[in-house]
Amino acid sequence: MDTDTDQSPTPEPAASTTGLGAAKLAVLIAAVAFLAGAVGWAVAVRNRDPLNATDVGFMQDMSLHHEQAIQMSLVLLSKDEVDRELRNYAQEIVISQRFDQGVFNATLDRFGHPSDTGDTVMEWMGHPMAATDMVGLASPEQMDDLKAASGSEAAALWIALMSEHHLGGIDMAQAAARSGSDRTVVNIARGNATVQADEILELSRYRRRNGLPIPEGFTDPVENPAVVARQRQLTGG
């Protein structure tokens, strides 16, 4: 396991700072295919719904979950002192997660499902809760701290909050991949889990290269089992 104190770290893949990585491109291709397929279903078989409760719940809840990641990224992008590399990460998150939201909402609407989550979320995962308690979400106080922070403090806090947010998203995506019915929803869920693990690793590398601390109250996200598994896939370990 890679840590800040390791004197002989295993070489890691270089961070992607320009364009979409292969995993992100695969998710976008799957999403476009999904949207095209949804249109075909609606035209040819209007009275059939290919989505099960997991498919619907995942798209509803992940769209809401994405919204906070987008808002956190926009907060970071509003700060003049943020360097170009970190801005690239934030911009990619805004673009890719807005695209996901569009696909999710269009598909839900096409098959007569609301895009809103309602009063509770995560029912499809077997543990309903209030939307404000969704796994990985930053608290209002943490969002206020991010808005007030500047310089390296803002960068370190954004990385920590986004990494925690992605860990929650990975849990949701893995659950949808296990229990979803529609093949393309399952593929998008798998892609979401992969992309968010990759972004956690990229942000961790950025943090270490720039000597940023893990803020008090946060743990190292690369120690999460899902991220460890993805790192092993990338390094062949």
C-alpha positions in Angstrom: 0.0 0.0 0.0 1.3 3.4 -1.0 1.8 5.9 1.9 3.5 9.2 2.3 6.2 7.7 4.4 7.1 4.9 2.0 10.7 5.4 1.0 10.5 3.0 -2.0 7.1 3.5 -3.6 5.8 1.3 -6.4 5.8 3.4 -9.6 2.4 4.7 -10.3 0.7 5.5 -13.6 1.1 9.2 -14.5 -1.8 11.4 -13.6 -4.0 12.4 -16.5 -4.1 16.2 -16.6 -5.4 16.7 -20.1 -8.4 15.2 -21.9 -10.4 12.2 -20.9 -8.8 9.0 -19.6 -9.7 5.7 -21.1 -12.1 4.8 -18.3 -13.9 8.1 -18.6 -14.1 7.7 -22.3 -15.6 4.2 -21.9 -18.2 5.6 -19.5 -19.2 8.3 -22.0 -19.5 5.8 -24.8 -21.7 3.5 -22.7 -23.8 6.5 -21.7 -24.3 7.6 -25.3 -25.2 4.0 -26.3 -27.6 3.9 -23.3 -29.4 7.1 -24.4 -29.7 5.9 -28.0 -31.0 2.6 -26.8 -33.5 4.3 -24.5 -34.9 6.3 -27.4 -35.2 3.0 -29.4 -37.1 1.4 -26.6 -39.5 4.3 -26.3 -40.2 4.4 -30.0 -40.6 0.6 -30.6 -42.0 -0.7 -27.2 -43.6 2.2 -25.4 -45.5 -0.1 -23.0 -42.4 -1.9 -21.7 -40.0 -0.7 -19.1 -36.5 -2.2 -19.2 -35.5 -0.7 -15.8 -35.8 -2.4 -12.4 -36.0 -0.7 -9.0 -32.2 -0.7 -8.7 -31.7 0.9 -12.2 -34.2 3.6 -11.3 -33.0 4.2 -7.8 -29.3 4.3 -8.9 -30.0 6.9 -11.6 -32.1 9.1 -9.3 -29.7 9.0 -6.4 -26.5 9.2 -8.3 -27.8 12.2 -10.2 -28.4 13.9 -6.8 -25.0 12.7 -5.5 -23.3 14.1 -8.6 -24.9 17.5 -7.9 -22.8 18.1 -4.8 -19.5 17.1 -6.6 -20.3 19.6 -9.3 -21.0 22.3 -6.7 -17.8 21.5 -4.9 -15.9 21.8 -8.2 -17.5 25.1 -9.1 -16.5 26.4 -5.7 -12.9 25.5 -6.3 -13.0 26.9 -9.8 -14.2 30.2 -8.5 -10.9 30.7 -6.5 -8.3 32.7 -8.5 -5.3 31.0 -6.8 -6.1 27.4 -7.9 -3.4 26.1 -10.2 -4.1 24.8 -13.7 -3.6 21.1 -12.9 -6.2 21.1 -10.1 -8.5 23.2 -12.2 -8.4 20.5 -14.9 -9.5 17.9 -12.5 -12.4 20.0 -11.2 -13.4 20.9 -14.8 -13.4 17.2 -15.8 -15.7 16.3 -12.9 -18.1 19.1 -13.8 -18.3 18.0 -17.5 -18.5 14.2 -16.9 -21.0 14.4 -14.1 -23.3 16.9 -15.8 -23.3 14.5 -18.8 -24.2 11.6 -16.5 -27.0 13.6 -15.0 -28.4 14.4 -18.5 -28.4 10.7 -19.5 -30.0 9.6 -16.2 -32.7 12.3 -16.2 -33.6 11.8 -19.9 -33.8 8.0 -19.5 -35.9 8.2 -16.3 -38.3 10.6 -18.0 -38.4 8.5 -21.2 -39.8 5.5 -19.2 -42.1 7.5 -17.0 -40.0 7.7 -13.8 -39.4 10.9 -11.9 -35.8 12.2 -11.8 -36.3 13.5 -8.2 -35.4 11.3 -5.4 -38.3 12.2 -3.1 -38.0 12.3 0.7 -35.7 9.3 1.0 -32.8 7.9 -0.9 -30.9 4.5 -1.0 -34.1 2.4 -0.7 -32.9 0.4 -3.7 -29.8 -0.5 -1.6 -31.9 -1.7 1.3 -31.2 1.1 3.7 -33.4 4.1 3.1 -32.3 7.5 4.6 -32.8 11.2 4.2 -31.1 12.7 1.2 -28.9 14.8 3.4 -27.5 11.7 5.0 -26.4 10.1 1.7 -23.1 8.4 1.9 -20.1 10.6 0.9 -21.9 13.9 1.0 -20.1 16.9 2.6 -22.0 18.6 5.5 -23.2 22.2 5.1 -20.4 23.2 7.5 -17.8 21.5 5.3 -19.2 23.2 2.3 -18.9 26.6 4.1 -15.3 25.7 5.1 -14.5 25.0 1.5 -16.0 28.3 0.3 -14.0 30.2 3.0 -10.7 28.5 2.4 -8.0 29.8 0.1 -4.7 28.7 -1.4 -3.2 25.3 -0.4 -5.9 25.0 2.4 -8.6 25.1 -0.2 -6.8 22.6 -2.5 -6.2 20.1 0.4 -9.8 20.4 1.6 -11.3 20.0 -1.8 -9.3 16.9 -2.5 -10.3 15.4 0.9 -14.0 16.2 0.4 -14.1 15.0 -3.2 -12.3 11.8 -2.3 -14.8 11.1 0.4 -17.6 12.0 -2.0 -16.2 9.6 -4.6 -16.0 6.7 -2.0 -19.7 7.1 -1.4 -20.3 7.1 -5.2 -18.3 4.0 -5.6 -20.4 2.2 -3.0 -23.6 3.2 -4.9 -22.2 2.3 -8.3 -21.0 -1.2 -7.1 -24.4 -1.9 -5.7 -26.1 -0.9 -8.9 -23.6 -3.1 -10.9 -24.5 -6.1 -8.8 -28.3 -5.7 -8.7 -29.2 -3.7 -11.8 -31.3 -5.2 -14.6 -30.6 -3.2 -17.6 -27.2 -4.1 -19.1 -26.2 -0.6 -20.0 -27.2 0.8 -16.7 -25.0 -1.9 -15.1 -22.1 -1.0 -17.5 -22.5 2.7 -16.6 -22.4 1.9 -12.9 -19.3 -0.2 -13.3 -17.7 2.7 -15.3 -18.7 5.2 -12.6 -17.0 3.0 -9.9 -13.8 2.8 -12.0 -13.7 6.4 -12.9 -14.2 7.6 -9.4 -11.5 5.2 -8.0 -9.1 6.5 -10.7 -9.9 10.1 -9.7 -9.2 9.4 -6.1 -5.8 8.0 -7.1 -5.1 11.0 -9.3 -6.0 13.4 -6.6 -3.8 11.5 -4.1 -0.8 11.7 -6.4 -1.5 15.5 -6.9 -1.7 16.0 -3.1 1.7 14.2 -2.5 3.4 16.0 -5.4 2.4 19.3 -4.0 3.1 18.5 -0.4 -0.5 19.0 0.7 -1.7 17.5 4.0 -4.7 15.3 4.6 -6.9 17.7 6.6 -7.7 16.8 10.2 -10.7 14.5 10.5 -10.1 12.7 7.1 -8.3 9.4 6.4 -6.2 8.5 3.4 -8.8 7.5 0.7 -6.3 5.2 -1.1 -6.6 2.8 1.8 -10.2 2.1 0.9 -10.5 -1.5 -0.4 -12.2 -0.5 -3.7 -9.3 2.0 -4.4 -6.7 -0.6 -3.4 -8.2 -3.1 -5.8 -8.2 -0.5 -8.6 -4.6 0.4 -7.9 -3.7 -3.3 -8.2 -5.4 -3.5 -11.5 -3.5 -0.5 -12.8 -0.1 -1.7 -11.6 -0.6 -5.4 -12.2 -0.1 -6.2 -8.5 
